[in-house]
Amino acid sequence: MKIQITLTCPQCKSINVVKNGKKKAKKQNYLCNACSRQFIGDHALSYKGAHSNTITLMMR
């Protein structure tokens, strides 16, 4: 099973994002081509609220 995660820029919400090396802590760095902001993609991988959403679906 493949899981595809689409990264979006936290500032402008663009999906026009490319890899841009790694930080000292070995975390992947990304660059937004729309607003030129650099960021670490961890915010997109946190799945906030996934647990509560699963419980809601199970109760239906």
PDB file of N, CA, C and O in Angstrom:
ATOM      1  N   MET A   1       0.844  -1.176   0.000  1.00  0.00           N
ATOM      2  CA  MET A   1       0.000   0.000   0.000  1.00  0.00           C
ATOM      3  C   MET A   1       0.890   1.240   0.000  1.00  0.00           C
ATOM      4  O   MET A   1       1.792   1.360   0.829  1.00  0.00           O
ATOM      5  N   LYS A   2       0.638   2.150  -0.918  1.00  0.00           N
ATOM      6  CA  LYS A   2       1.373   3.410  -0.983  1.00  0.00           C
ATOM      7  C   LYS A   2       0.533   4.509  -0.368  1.00  0.00           C
ATOM      8  O   LYS A   2      -0.677   4.581  -0.582  1.00  0.00           O
ATOM      9  N   ILE A   3       1.188   5.362   0.396  1.00  0.00           N
ATOM     10  CA  ILE A   3       0.524   6.535   0.954  1.00  0.00           C
ATOM     11  C   ILE A   3       1.160   7.757   0.318  1.00  0.00           C
ATOM     12  O   ILE A   3       2.376   7.937   0.388  1.00  0.00           O
ATOM     13  N   GLN A   4       0.347   8.594  -0.298  1.00  0.00           N
ATOM     14  CA  GLN A   4       0.859   9.799  -0.932  1.00  0.00           C
ATOM     15  C   GLN A   4       0.436  11.004  -0.105  1.00  0.00           C
ATOM     16  O   GLN A   4      -0.742  11.179   0.209  1.00  0.00           O
ATOM     17  N   ILE A   5       1.409  11.824   0.239  1.00  0.00           N
ATOM     18  CA  ILE A   5       1.149  13.024   1.017  1.00  0.00           C
ATOM     19  C   ILE A   5       1.539  14.224   0.167  1.00  0.00           C
ATOM     20  O   ILE A   5       2.665  14.300  -0.323  1.00  0.00           O
ATOM     21  N   THR A   6       0.627  15.149  -0.009  1.00  0.00           N
ATOM     22  CA  THR A   6       0.905  16.357  -0.773  1.00  0.00           C
ATOM     23  C   THR A   6       1.326  17.457   0.193  1.00  0.00           C
ATOM     24  O   THR A   6       0.568  17.842   1.083  1.00  0.00           O
ATOM     25  N   LEU A   7       2.531  17.950   0.008  1.00  0.00           N
ATOM     26  CA  LEU A   7       3.017  19.045   0.846  1.00  0.00           C
ATOM     27  C   LEU A   7       2.511  20.369   0.302  1.00  0.00           C
ATOM     28  O   LEU A   7       2.480  20.591  -0.909  1.00  0.00           O
ATOM     29  N   THR A   8       2.122  21.229   1.203  1.00  0.00           N
ATOM     30  CA  THR A   8       1.744  22.584   0.825  1.00  0.00           C
ATOM     31  C   THR A   8       2.577  23.560   1.641  1.00  0.00           C
ATOM     32  O   THR A   8       2.964  23.269   2.773  1.00  0.00           O
ATOM     33  N   CYS A   9       2.842  24.693   1.069  1.00  0.00           N
ATOM     34  CA  CYS A   9       3.605  25.731   1.755  1.00  0.00           C
ATOM     35  C   CYS A   9       2.784  26.260   2.927  1.00  0.00           C
ATOM     36  O   CYS A   9       1.616  26.602   2.743  1.00  0.00           O
ATOM     37  N   PRO A  10       3.360  26.337   4.126  1.00  0.00           N
ATOM     38  CA  PRO A  10       2.608  26.838   5.273  1.00  0.00           C
ATOM     39  C   PRO A  10       2.264  28.326   5.172  1.00  0.00           C
ATOM     40  O   PRO A  10       1.365  28.804   5.865  1.00  0.00           O
ATOM     41  N   GLN A  11       2.973  29.055   4.316  1.00  0.00           N
ATOM     42  CA  GLN A  11       2.716  30.492   4.203  1.00  0.00           C
ATOM     43  C   GLN A  11       1.674  30.808   3.135  1.00  0.00           C
ATOM     44  O   GLN A  11       0.686  31.489   3.411  1.00  0.00           O
ATOM     45  N   CYS A  12       1.893  30.312   1.910  1.00  0.00           N
ATOM     46  CA  CYS A  12       0.996  30.685   0.805  1.00  0.00           C
ATOM     47  C   CYS A  12       0.070  29.547   0.366  1.00  0.00           C
ATOM     48  O   CYS A  12      -0.776  29.746  -0.505  1.00  0.00           O
ATOM     49  N   LYS A  13       0.218  28.373   0.951  1.00  0.00           N
ATOM     50  CA  LYS A  13      -0.618  27.190   0.668  1.00  0.00           C
ATOM     51  C   LYS A  13      -0.451  26.645  -0.744  1.00  0.00           C
ATOM     52  O   LYS A  13      -1.299  25.886  -1.214  1.00  0.00           O
ATOM     53  N   SER A  14       0.625  27.017  -1.428  1.00  0.00           N
ATOM     54  CA  SER A  14       0.896  26.513  -2.769  1.00  0.00           C
ATOM     55  C   SER A  14       1.365  25.061  -2.694  1.00  0.00           C
ATOM     56  O   SER A  14       1.991  24.654  -1.715  1.00  0.00           O
ATOM     57  N   ILE A  15       1.057  24.279  -3.738  1.00  0.00           N
ATOM     58  CA  ILE A  15       1.562  22.909  -3.804  1.00  0.00           C
ATOM     59  C   ILE A  15       2.810  22.833  -4.692  1.00  0.00           C
ATOM     60  O   ILE A  15       3.321  21.743  -4.951  1.00  0.00           O
ATOM     61  N   ASN A  16       3.294  23.972  -5.152  1.00  0.00           N
ATOM     62  CA  ASN A  16       4.481  24.054  -5.998  1.00  0.00           C
ATOM     63  C   ASN A  16       5.727  24.046  -5.111  1.00  0.00           C
ATOM     64  O   ASN A  16       6.397  25.067  -4.957  1.00  0.00           O
ATOM     65  N   VAL A  17       6.032  22.874  -4.526  1.00  0.00           N
ATOM     66  CA  VAL A  17       7.089  22.721  -3.528  1.00  0.00           C
ATOM     67  C   VAL A  17       8.099  21.695  -4.022  1.00  0.00           C
ATOM     68  O   VAL A  17       7.721  20.665  -4.580  1.00  0.00           O
ATOM     69  N   VAL A  18       9.390  21.979  -3.817  1.00  0.00           N
ATOM     70  CA  VAL A  18      10.452  21.048  -4.206  1.00  0.00           C
ATOM     71  C   VAL A  18      11.393  20.799  -3.030  1.00  0.00           C
ATOM     72  O   VAL A  18      11.500  21.621  -2.121  1.00  0.00           O
ATOM     73  N   LYS A  19      12.074  19.650  -3.062  1.00  0.00           N
ATOM     74  CA  LYS A  19      13.072  19.358  -2.037  1.00  0.00           C
ATOM     75  C   LYS A  19      14.223  20.340  -2.179  1.00  0.00           C
ATOM     76  O   LYS A  19      14.570  20.756  -3.285  1.00  0.00           O
ATOM     77  N   ASN A  20      14.818  20.710  -1.030  1.00  0.00           N
ATOM     78  CA  ASN A  20      15.895  21.697  -1.039  1.00  0.00           C
ATOM     79  C   ASN A  20      16.965  21.326  -0.014  1.00  0.00           C
ATOM     80  O   ASN A  20      17.301  22.129   0.855  1.00  0.00           O
ATOM     81  N   GLY A  21      17.494  20.117  -0.117  1.00  0.00           N
ATOM     82  CA  GLY A  21      18.548  19.680   0.795  1.00  0.00           C
ATOM     83  C   GLY A  21      18.016  19.217   2.134  1.00  0.00           C
ATOM     84  O   GLY A  21      16.817  18.995   2.305  1.00  0.00           O
ATOM     85  N   LYS A  22      18.943  19.074   3.092  1.00  0.00           N
ATOM     86  CA  LYS A  22      18.575  18.643   4.439  1.00  0.00           C
ATOM     87  C   LYS A  22      19.172  19.591   5.460  1.00  0.00           C
ATOM     88  O   LYS A  22      20.225  20.184   5.229  1.00  0.00           O
ATOM     89  N   LYS A  23      18.496  19.729   6.588  1.00  0.00           N
ATOM     90  CA  LYS A  23      18.975  20.555   7.695  1.00  0.00           C
ATOM     91  C   LYS A  23      20.021  19.779   8.484  1.00  0.00           C
ATOM     92  O   LYS A  23      20.230  18.590   8.244  1.00  0.00           O
ATOM     93  N   LYS A  24      20.680  20.454   9.426  1.00  0.00           N
ATOM     94  CA  LYS A  24      21.696  19.804  10.254  1.00  0.00           C
ATOM     95  C   LYS A  24      21.127  18.628  11.038  1.00  0.00           C
ATOM     96  O   LYS A  24      21.828  17.647  11.286  1.00  0.00           O
ATOM     97  N   ALA A  25      19.873  18.723  11.423  1.00  0.00           N
ATOM     98  CA  ALA A  25      19.221  17.658  12.196  1.00  0.00           C
ATOM     99  C   ALA A  25      18.752  16.516  11.289  1.00  0.00           C
ATOM    100  O   ALA A  25      17.968  15.669  11.715  1.00  0.00           O
ATOM    101  N   LYS A  26      19.230  16.493  10.043  1.00  0.00           N
ATOM    102  CA  LYS A  26      18.906  15.456   9.057  1.00  0.00           C
ATOM    103  C   LYS A  26      17.429  15.444   8.657  1.00  0.00           C
ATOM    104  O   LYS A  26      16.905  14.411   8.239  1.00  0.00           O
ATOM    105  N   LYS A  27      16.767  16.583   8.784  1.00  0.00           N
ATOM    106  CA  LYS A  27      15.368  16.694   8.363  1.00  0.00           C
ATOM    107  C   LYS A  27      15.325  17.289   6.966  1.00  0.00           C
ATOM    108  O   LYS A  27      16.102  18.185   6.637  1.00  0.00           O
ATOM    109  N   GLN A  28      14.412  16.785   6.150  1.00  0.00           N
ATOM    110  CA  GLN A  28      14.278  17.249   4.772  1.00  0.00           C
ATOM    111  C   GLN A  28      13.815  18.703   4.744  1.00  0.00           C
ATOM    112  O   GLN A  28      12.864  19.074   5.431  1.00  0.00           O
ATOM    113  N   ASN A  29      14.489  19.511   3.949  1.00  0.00           N
ATOM    114  CA  ASN A  29      14.140  20.916   3.776  1.00  0.00           C
ATOM    115  C   ASN A  29      13.424  21.069   2.434  1.00  0.00           C
ATOM    116  O   ASN A  29      13.793  20.421   1.455  1.00  0.00           O
ATOM    117  N   TYR A  30      12.410  21.918   2.390  1.00  0.00           N
ATOM    118  CA  TYR A  30      11.645  22.145   1.170  1.00  0.00           C
ATOM    119  C   TYR A  30      11.651  23.622   0.820  1.00  0.00           C
ATOM    120  O   TYR A  30      11.815  24.476   1.691  1.00  0.00           O
ATOM    121  N   LEU A  31      11.470  23.917  -0.465  1.00  0.00           N
ATOM    122  CA  LEU A  31      11.419  25.284  -0.962  1.00  0.00           C
ATOM    123  C   LEU A  31      10.127  25.471  -1.749  1.00  0.00           C
ATOM    124  O   LEU A  31       9.804  24.673  -2.629  1.00  0.00           O
ATOM    125  N   CYS A  32       9.403  26.517  -1.430  1.00  0.00           N
ATOM    126  CA  CYS A  32       8.188  26.856  -2.171  1.00  0.00           C
ATOM    127  C   CYS A  32       8.591  27.708  -3.371  1.00  0.00           C
ATOM    128  O   CYS A  32       9.224  28.752  -3.213  1.00  0.00           O
ATOM    129  N   ASN A  33       8.226  27.264  -4.560  1.00  0.00           N
ATOM    130  CA  ASN A  33       8.561  28.024  -5.768  1.00  0.00           C
ATOM    131  C   ASN A  33       7.674  29.251  -5.946  1.00  0.00           C
ATOM    132  O   ASN A  33       8.015  30.148  -6.718  1.00  0.00           O
ATOM    133  N   ALA A  34       6.556  29.308  -5.254  1.00  0.00           N
ATOM    134  CA  ALA A  34       5.643  30.445  -5.389  1.00  0.00           C
ATOM    135  C   ALA A  34       6.087  31.644  -4.553  1.00  0.00           C
ATOM    136  O   ALA A  34       6.092  32.774  -5.041  1.00  0.00           O
ATOM    137  N   CYS A  35       6.463  31.398  -3.282  1.00  0.00           N
ATOM    138  CA  CYS A  35       6.814  32.524  -2.400  1.00  0.00           C
ATOM    139  C   CYS A  35       8.267  32.466  -1.910  1.00  0.00           C
ATOM    140  O   CYS A  35       8.689  33.325  -1.135  1.00  0.00           O
ATOM    141  N   SER A  36       9.026  31.476  -2.349  1.00  0.00           N
ATOM    142  CA  SER A  36      10.453  31.304  -2.014  1.00  0.00           C
ATOM    143  C   SER A  36      10.711  31.032  -0.535  1.00  0.00           C
ATOM    144  O   SER A  36      11.830  31.231  -0.062  1.00  0.00           O
ATOM    145  N   ARG A  37       9.713  30.589   0.191  1.00  0.00           N
ATOM    146  CA  ARG A  37       9.918  30.268   1.601  1.00  0.00           C
ATOM    147  C   ARG A  37      10.503  28.866   1.731  1.00  0.00           C
ATOM    148  O   ARG A  37      10.111  27.952   1.006  1.00  0.00           O
ATOM    149  N   GLN A  38      11.448  28.702   2.665  1.00  0.00           N
ATOM    150  CA  GLN A  38      11.998  27.391   2.983  1.00  0.00           C
ATOM    151  C   GLN A  38      11.341  26.895   4.263  1.00  0.00           C
ATOM    152  O   GLN A  38      11.088  27.673   5.183  1.00  0.00           O
ATOM    153  N   PHE A  39      11.064  25.591   4.317  1.00  0.00           N
ATOM    154  CA  PHE A  39      10.448  25.021   5.511  1.00  0.00           C
ATOM    155  C   PHE A  39      10.755  23.537   5.591  1.00  0.00           C
ATOM    156  O   PHE A  39      11.155  22.915   4.607  1.00  0.00           O
ATOM    157  N   ILE A  40      10.564  22.986   6.771  1.00  0.00           N
ATOM    158  CA  ILE A  40      10.708  21.552   6.988  1.00  0.00           C
ATOM    159  C   ILE A  40       9.315  20.959   6.899  1.00  0.00           C
ATOM    160  O   ILE A  40       8.381  21.492   7.499  1.00  0.00           O
ATOM    161  N   GLY A  41       9.155  19.876   6.171  1.00  0.00           N
ATOM    162  CA  GLY A  41       7.833  19.327   5.888  1.00  0.00           C
ATOM    163  C   GLY A  41       7.163  18.575   7.010  1.00  0.00           C
ATOM    164  O   GLY A  41       6.149  17.922   6.764  1.00  0.00           O
ATOM    165  N   ASP A  42       7.669  18.625   8.232  1.00  0.00           N
ATOM    166  CA  ASP A  42       7.074  17.862   9.329  1.00  0.00           C
ATOM    167  C   ASP A  42       5.632  18.245   9.604  1.00  0.00           C
ATOM    168  O   ASP A  42       4.844  17.401  10.030  1.00  0.00           O
ATOM    169  N   HIS A  43       5.266  19.504   9.369  1.00  0.00           N
ATOM    170  CA  HIS A  43       3.898  19.928   9.676  1.00  0.00           C
ATOM    171  C   HIS A  43       2.875  19.158   8.860  1.00  0.00           C
ATOM    172  O   HIS A  43       1.751  18.953   9.319  1.00  0.00           O
ATOM    173  N   ALA A  44       3.240  18.725   7.658  1.00  0.00           N
ATOM    174  CA  ALA A  44       2.301  18.003   6.801  1.00  0.00           C
ATOM    175  C   ALA A  44       2.182  16.539   7.189  1.00  0.00           C
ATOM    176  O   ALA A  44       1.251  15.858   6.757  1.00  0.00           O
ATOM    177  N   LEU A  45       3.096  16.056   7.984  1.00  0.00           N
ATOM    178  CA  LEU A  45       3.114  14.640   8.323  1.00  0.00           C
ATOM    179  C   LEU A  45       2.537  14.345   9.694  1.00  0.00           C
ATOM    180  O   LEU A  45       2.601  13.202  10.148  1.00  0.00           O
ATOM    181  N   SER A  46       1.979  15.329  10.360  1.00  0.00           N
ATOM    182  CA  SER A  46       1.545  15.132  11.743  1.00  0.00           C
ATOM    183  C   SER A  46       0.148  14.520  11.855  1.00  0.00           C
ATOM    184  O   SER A  46      -0.193  13.991  12.913  1.00  0.00           O
ATOM    185  N   TYR A  47      -0.665  14.573  10.810  1.00  0.00           N
ATOM    186  CA  TYR A  47      -2.007  13.999  10.814  1.00  0.00           C
ATOM    187  C   TYR A  47      -2.829  14.460  12.006  1.00  0.00           C
ATOM    188  O   TYR A  47      -3.434  13.635  12.691  1.00  0.00           O
ATOM    189  N   LYS A  48      -2.862  15.726  12.259  1.00  0.00           N
ATOM    190  CA  LYS A  48      -3.618  16.262  13.388  1.00  0.00           C
ATOM    191  C   LYS A  48      -5.097  15.914  13.242  1.00  0.00           C
ATOM    192  O   LYS A  48      -5.690  16.121  12.183  1.00  0.00           O
ATOM    193  N   GLY A  49      -5.673  15.394  14.295  1.00  0.00           N
ATOM    194  CA  GLY A  49      -7.090  15.074  14.311  1.00  0.00           C
ATOM    195  C   GLY A  49      -7.455  13.743  13.690  1.00  0.00           C
ATOM    196  O   GLY A  49      -8.636  13.399  13.651  1.00  0.00           O
ATOM    197  N   ALA A  50      -6.498  12.987  13.208  1.00  0.00           N
ATOM    198  CA  ALA A  50      -6.802  11.712  12.567  1.00  0.00           C
ATOM    199  C   ALA A  50      -7.452  10.746  13.546  1.00  0.00           C
ATOM    200  O   ALA A  50      -8.374  10.018  13.179  1.00  0.00           O
ATOM    201  N   HIS A  51      -6.986  10.734  14.775  1.00  0.00           N
ATOM    202  CA  HIS A  51      -7.521   9.804  15.760  1.00  0.00           C
ATOM    203  C   HIS A  51      -8.981  10.123  16.070  1.00  0.00           C
ATOM    204  O   HIS A  51      -9.813   9.216  16.081  1.00  0.00           O
ATOM    205  N   SER A  52      -9.302  11.361  16.315  1.00  0.00           N
ATOM    206  CA  SER A  52     -10.678  11.724  16.645  1.00  0.00           C
ATOM    207  C   SER A  52     -11.605  11.504  15.452  1.00  0.00           C
ATOM    208  O   SER A  52     -12.770  11.154  15.636  1.00  0.00           O
ATOM    209  N   ASN A  53     -11.111  11.701  14.249  1.00  0.00           N
ATOM    210  CA  ASN A  53     -11.900  11.473  13.049  1.00  0.00           C
ATOM    211  C   ASN A  53     -12.215   9.987  12.899  1.00  0.00           C
ATOM    212  O   ASN A  53     -13.322   9.630  12.495  1.00  0.00           O
ATOM    213  N   THR A  54     -11.265   9.128  13.215  1.00  0.00           N
ATOM    214  CA  THR A  54     -11.471   7.687  13.138  1.00  0.00           C
ATOM    215  C   THR A  54     -12.553   7.254  14.119  1.00  0.00           C
ATOM    216  O   THR A  54     -13.405   6.433  13.779  1.00  0.00           O
ATOM    217  N   ILE A  55     -12.527   7.790  15.314  1.00  0.00           N
ATOM    218  CA  ILE A  55     -13.537   7.457  16.318  1.00  0.00           C
ATOM    219  C   ILE A  55     -14.921   7.890  15.844  1.00  0.00           C
ATOM    220  O   ILE A  55     -15.895   7.160  16.030  1.00  0.00           O
ATOM    221  N   THR A  56     -15.017   9.063  15.238  1.00  0.00           N
ATOM    222  CA  THR A  56     -16.300   9.550  14.738  1.00  0.00           C
ATOM    223  C   THR A  56     -16.851   8.617  13.670  1.00  0.00           C
ATOM    224  O   THR A  56     -18.044   8.314  13.668  1.00  0.00           O
ATOM    225  N   LEU A  57     -15.997   8.160  12.763  1.00  0.00           N
ATOM    226  CA  LEU A  57     -16.442   7.251  11.708  1.00  0.00           C
ATOM    227  C   LEU A  57     -16.886   5.915  12.279  1.00  0.00           C
ATOM    228  O   LEU A  57     -17.829   5.309  11.770  1.00  0.00           O
ATOM    229  N   MET A  58     -16.224   5.450  13.325  1.00  0.00           N
ATOM    230  CA  MET A  58     -16.563   4.171  13.935  1.00  0.00           C
ATOM    231  C   MET A  58     -17.903   4.242  14.658  1.00  0.00           C
ATOM    232  O   MET A  58     -18.596   3.230  14.764  1.00  0.00           O
ATOM    233  N   MET A  59     -18.278   5.408  15.152  1.00  0.00           N
ATOM    234  CA  MET A  59     -19.516   5.553  15.908  1.00  0.00           C
ATOM    235  C   MET A  59     -20.740   5.625  14.997  1.00  0.00           C
ATOM    236  O   MET A  59     -21.859   5.386  15.450  1.00  0.00           O
ATOM    237  N   ARG A  60     -20.546   5.945  13.744  1.00  0.00           N
ATOM    238  CA  ARG A  60     -21.683   6.098  12.815  1.00  0.00           C
ATOM    239  C   ARG A  60     -22.304   4.795  12.473  1.00  0.00           C
ATOM    240  O   ARG A  60     -23.267   4.752  11.707  1.00  0.00           O
TER     241      ARG A  60
END
